[in-house]
Amino acid sequence: MPTLTKQAKTGRVLPPKPFGPVPTQRQLRWHEMEFYGFLHFTVNTFTDKEWGYGDESEAVFNPTDFDANQIVKAAKEAGMKGLILTAKHHDGFCLWPSQYTEHSVKKSPWRNGKSDVVKEISEACRRHGLRFGVYLSPWDRNHADYAHPKYLTYYRNQLRELLTNYGDIFTVWFDGANGGDGFYGGAKEKRNIDNTIYYDWENTRKIVRELMPMAVMFSDAGPDMRWVGNERGIAGDPCWATLNAANRYPGGTSDGLNSGERPGTDWIPAECDVSIRPGWFYHAKEDARVKTPAQLLDIYYQSVGRGADLNLNLPPDRRGQIHENDIASLRDFRRILDATFAKDLARGAKLTASNTRGAAKQFAPKNLLDQKRDTYWATDDNVTTPELVIDLGKPTTFNVVSLREYLPLGQRIDAFALDRWQDGRWVEFAKGTSIGNRRLVRGDYITTAKVRLRITQATVCPALSEIGLYAEPGLPKH
């Protein structure tokens, strides 16, 4: 079967053609983050609720020792690359002094109504090198006009405020909870909306594209990344980055969200959102129920390790700080991750591939070990199930294998397998399906001098940008 690997006139080896949907630049920037955090903080923090009714007095919001630096430092030390703040949750209380409502921090006794949580968190993020994002609940149980056309103008005005007054915004997070009972300016009734048309999402999203072109938008339906379908932080296996977006909308069906859809019409990868505590907002009764480092590690490997991004919620307490128990768990979690990925045991190994695209250096297997996302190993167009051998030169012990595809060319690999050299023959120790942004294969410790990667199914030639071997701390001595 002929290939189109070389350009006829010049003999230059051409890169593979993209396959299926591919990520935008804003999505690629988001993929590189991998791990960031949520900050659920509002009147609910002080009423001990998860969802406020909308009738809460502004006087309720009164943190005793708010410290944006403490919050952001806790996130940074955990390895997070950004933070998303609930600027307005379903209760309608605004953490910034919006000019469009009095139901905000400007009517709170906190610092005599002169402060702005959004401003302080966004500035602290910039100081500490983290990106900043906003959650703006479409549902508003406080506003008198909710479920009427006038509310959409109010909502869009607030969206513009957040996207013009607080610097770069990396994401706008649109929740799928829409409609129900609420205060609604004193009406105290149940209001339902048709969430397929009420928010006029096409034009609402245009505001984000206009004011913050690199911001990714989250919802059940994307358009940039999708909900993973649960609040446990667990991606499916497989978890494809593609989805069929037609007829999907925020608050719509969850079918296909956990695993993605292949083939899919749109690149809408998964975000795994989960709280470090049972609840999304701080509750003192949950101080002893913070997820352990081991639980956080399991979530990490089942989210980031399945090609998704992890959004871990850290709810500030009534002081306006991250609780000590949360910080202690995060530090141990980070310590173990750092120790695991500090050394790639495959660095310096000899790589031998069954095929290299056009026999060209630019597509050689050595690219897999250079720790660069923009270089990759590829094969000729007609070679879709190649093999790669990693010769470590000596017996080496590991229990984590890291793989990445070169995302600008799409998600190309359908299935793979990993073998170890044992007693003069190859023995399979793992296999999987989707790779995408990252696949972390975590298992029992293995000691071997050679590892083989087999691409067992692909419609087109693979383009792989990374392979790495790692050992979690506490490995047995040999």
N, C-alpha and C positions, 0 to 999 in steps of 0.2 A: 504494500500500500504506500503510495507516495506521500511525502510530507511537504509542508510549506514552511519549513524551518528557515531556509535561506532565501534572501532576496535575489532574484535572478540576475539583475544587472550588476550589483556590487559584491555579491557573495556574503554580505553582512548577515549575521545570524539574527533573525527577527524574534522578538519576544512572543510568547503565546498570545492568542487573541483572548480577550475577556470572555468569561463564560457566565451566562445568565445575568441576573441583577448584580450590580457592583455598588460599593459604598461611595457616598459623596465625601468631599473633604471634611465637612463637619462631622460626619459619622466616623471617619478615620481618626480624627482628633479624639472623639469620644471613646473609640475602641482602645486607644493607647492609654487612657486613664485606668481602666480595669476595676478600680476600687475607689469609691468615694462614699460620702455620708449624708444622712438625712438629719435635720434638726426639727423635731416636732416640739413646738413651744408656743403657747398662747394662753388664753384664759383657762383652758382645760387643765393646765398644769396646776392651777390654784383651786379648781373646783373638784379635782380628783375624777374627772370624766375623760372619756375617749372622744366623744362627740358632744360639743356644746349645743344647746337648744337654740341659741341666738338671742336669748334675753339676758345674758350675763352683763352686769354692770361693768363699765370700764374700770371702776375702782378695784375690781377683783385682780387685775393684772398689776402686780407690785413686787417684782423680784427684789430680794433684800441685798444682794451683792453681785449684780450682773457683771460678768467678765468675759467679753468677747475673745480676748486673747487666750484665756484659759480654755475656752471651748475649742477654738481653732487649733491651739497647740496639742490638745488631746487627740484631735483628728489627725494632725500631721504626724505625731509620734506613732500613731497606729498605721501609718503608711497610706492614708487616704490622699487622693489627689484633688479633692474638691468637697464642697458642702452645699446642700440644698436646704434652704430655710422655708418653713411653712409661713410665708408672709401673710397669708390669710387662709384659715381652715374653714370648715363648714359653718362654724358659728358666726363667721363674718367679721370678727375682730381683726383689725389691721395692725401689724407690727411696725408700720411706718405711718407718719402723720399725713395720710392721704388727704388731698384737698377736696375729695368727693364724698367724704363721710366724716361724722364726728365720732363714729364707733371705732376708735383707734387709740394708740398710745398717747396722743395729744390730750386726751381726756382722762388719762390714768394718773394716779398720784405718783407713779414711778418717776423720779427726778422731775417732779412738778410738771409733767407732761411735755418736757422739753427735749426728750431723747428719741432715738430712732434705732430700733433693733436691726432693721435691714441695713442701715448705714454702718452700724458698728461691726456687724458680722462680715459684711462685704469688704470693709476696709481691713479688718483683721485677716481675712483670707488673702488679700493682696500682700499684706506685710509678711505673711508666712509662706507665700508661694503656692497657695491653693486657689483653684477656680471656684467661682461662686454661682449658684443657681437658685431659682425661685420656684416655689410651689404656690399656685394661686388657685384656690378651690373655685370651680365654676358654680357649685351649689353654695348659696348664701342664705342661712336660716334666719339671719337678722334683717335683711333688706326688704323693705316694704314692696318693692317692685319685682322681687324674684318671681319668675314664671310669666312675667309680662314683658313686652318688647323693650320697654324703657330700661330694664335691668341690663340688657346686652350692651347698651351704651355705657352704663356705669362700669361694667366688667372690663370693657375694652379700654376705657379711660384709665382704670387702675393698672391694666397690663402695660399701657404706654408709660405710666409713671415709673413702674419698676424697671422698664427697659431703657429709660432715658436718664435716670438720676443716680444709678448705682454702679456705673462702670460696666466692664465686660460681664456678660451673663452666659454661662456655658450651657445651661439647660433651662427650659420652662416645663414644669411638671404639671400635667393636666389630669386631675383625679377623675375616676369614672363614677363616683358616687353623685347621684343627681336626683334631687326632688324627694319630698316626703314631708313629714310634719315639721313645724318650726314656728318661731316667733313672728317673723315677717312683719316687722314694724308694729306689732301689737295685735295682728289679726289672729294669731295663735290657731293655725289651721294646717291642713295637709294640702300641699300643692304638688301636682305632678306636671312634668313637662315631657315632650317628645324629644328625647335626646338625639334623635337622628337629624333633627332640623333646628331645634330651638337656638342653639349657640352659633348656628351658621359657621361651622368650623372652618370652612374654606377661607372665609374672609377674616375670621379671628386669627387664624394662623398666618395670614399675610402680614399682620402687624409685626409678628415675631420675625418673619423673613426680612421685612423692611428695616426694622430697627436693630436687629441683632442677627445678621446673616449666618454667623457661625454657631448660633445656639441650636442645640438639638431639642426636639420636642418629644415628650413622653406621653403616651396614653395606651389604652388597650389596643388601639389601632395605629399606633405610631404618630406621626409619619416617619420619625427618625429612629426611635427605639420603642419596643413594646413591653408591656407588663408580661411577666413570666407565667402568670396564671395562678400564683399562690403567694402568700406572704410569709413563707418559710425560708425564702432565699434559695430555693432548689430549682435548678434548671433541669429540663428533661435530658434523657440520654437515648437518642440524639437530641441536640438542640441546634437546629439549623438557623442560620441568620436570615433566611428568606421566609416570606409570608405572602399569602394572597390577600392584598389589601382591599380589594373591591368589596363593597357592602359592609365594611367594618367601620365602627365609630366608637368613641370613648363611652364606656359603660355598656358596650354591646357584648357579643358572645365571647366566651373564653376558649372556645374550641380551637385547638391548634397552637395556642399561645405558648404552652410549655415546651413543645418539641419543635415549633416552627413548621413550615410546610415546604416539601421538596418534591418536584420543582416548585418554586414560588415565583410570583410575578414581581415582588418588591423586596429590596434589602431593608428589613426592619428587624434588627437583632434584639435579643432579650436583655432586659435589666431585671436583676433579682433584688427585690426589696424585702428587707426583714429588719426587725428591731432587736437590739441587744437585750431587751427585756420582753416580757410577755405583752405589754402594752406599747402603744406608739408614743404616748405622753408619759411623763414622769409620775409615778405613784410610789410613795414611801413604802407601802406594803410589799413592793416588788424589789426592794433593795437586796434581798437575799436570793433573788431569782434571776440574776444577771447570767447570761450565757457564759459558759466556761471557755477558756482558751481552746480546749479540745472541740467543743461544739462549734466555735467560730471557725476553726480550721476545717472541720467537715463541711461547713457551709461554703467556705472559700473554694475548696476543691470541687464542690458540686455547682458552683456558679462561674467564677472566673475560669476554673478548670474545665468547664464545658462550653467555653466560648462566649459567655455572657459577661456583663459588668455587674459588680456587686455594689448595692446601695444599702449600707448598714446604718440604721437609725440610732442616734445617740441623743436621748431626750434630756435637755437641761432641766435641772431640779428647780425648786422654788427660790433658791438663791440666784439662779441664772447661771449655773455652772454644771459641768459634767460631774456626776457623782463619783466618789473615790472608788467604789466597787467596780463601776464600769471601766474606769481608767486602769485599774489593776488587771482586769481580764484582758483588755486591749493590749497592754504592755507585754504580757506573756505570749499572747497570740502573735504579736509582731516579732518578739524575740525568736520564736520558733520558726516563723517564716523566713526571717533574715538569715538564721543559721542554716536553713535548708537550701536557700538559693544563693548563698554567698559564693559557692564554688560549683561551677559546671564541670562535672567529672569527665565530660566528653571533650573539653578543650584540650587541644594538642593531640587528639586521636587521629588515626589515619582513616579517611573516609573513601569508600569505593562504591561507586554507583554502577548499576547495570546499564545505564544510559545517561548521557548528558546532552542536552539540547545542542545540536550542531557541533558537538565536541568543543564548545566555546567556554572560555574562562568565566565569562559574565554569568553563566548559568551552572557553574561547577558546584559540586557538593560542599566545597569548602565554605561557601556562603552561609551554610547552615550553622556555622560556629562563630560567625563574626559579630553576633549580637546586634545586628542591624535589621530593622524591619523592611528596609527598601532593597535588600539583596535577596536572591533566592536561587534554589536549585530547581531546574525544570528539565523536562525530557522532550524528545522529538514528539511531534503531534500524534504519531501513530503508536507511541509507547505510553500506555495508560496504566499499566500495572508493573512499574519498575521496583527494584529492590535497592537498598542501601545498607552497606555493612560498616559498622563503627568498630574499628580495631583499637582497643584501649591499651594494648601493649603489655598489660598485666592484669591479674584478677582485681576487679574493682567492685565495690559494694554500693548499691543504690536501691531506692524504692520509689522514685518519682521520675517519670519521663515527660518532658515538655515538648510539644509540637506546635508549630504555627504555620498557617498558610499565608501566602502573599495576597492580602485581601483586595488590592486594586484589580486583580484579575478574577475575582469572584471566588465562591466556595466550590472547589473543583473535585475534591476527594470525597467519595461515598463511603469507603471503608478501608481500614488498615489493620495490620497485625504486627506484633513485636515478638522477636525470638531471642533467646540467649544460646550461646555456644556451650554445650554441656556434654562431656564424655564423647567428644568427637562428632557430635551432630547438633543440628539446630532443634531447639525445643521452644514451642510457642508459650509465652507467659502472659500475653495480653492481646486483646483485639478491641476495635471500636469502630465507630461510624464517623460522625461529624467532627471536624477539627476546627476550622474557622479561625477566629482571632487567637485562641489558645486552647490546647487540650492538654490537661495534666492527668497522666495515668499514674495513679497512686496505688501501691499494693504492698506485698510482702517484700522484705529485703532480698535482693538477688546479688550473688557474687559471680561474676563472669569476666572473661577477657574480651569477649566480642558480643555485639548486639546487632541484630538485623531488623530493619524496618521494611515491611512489604506493603505496598499499596495494592490492596486486593480488589478494589472496585473503583472505577472512575470513568466518567463519560468522555472526558478530555484529558490531556496530559496534565499531571500535577505541577503545582508551583508552590514549593515549601520553603519558608524563610527561616525556620529554626528547628533544631533538634537539640535537646539537652538532657543530661542525666544528673540527678541530684539525690542526696541522702538526707532524710530528716534526722535531727540530732537524736542521739541515743542508739545509733546503729551498733550492732554487735561487732566485737573485735574478731579479726580473722588472722 
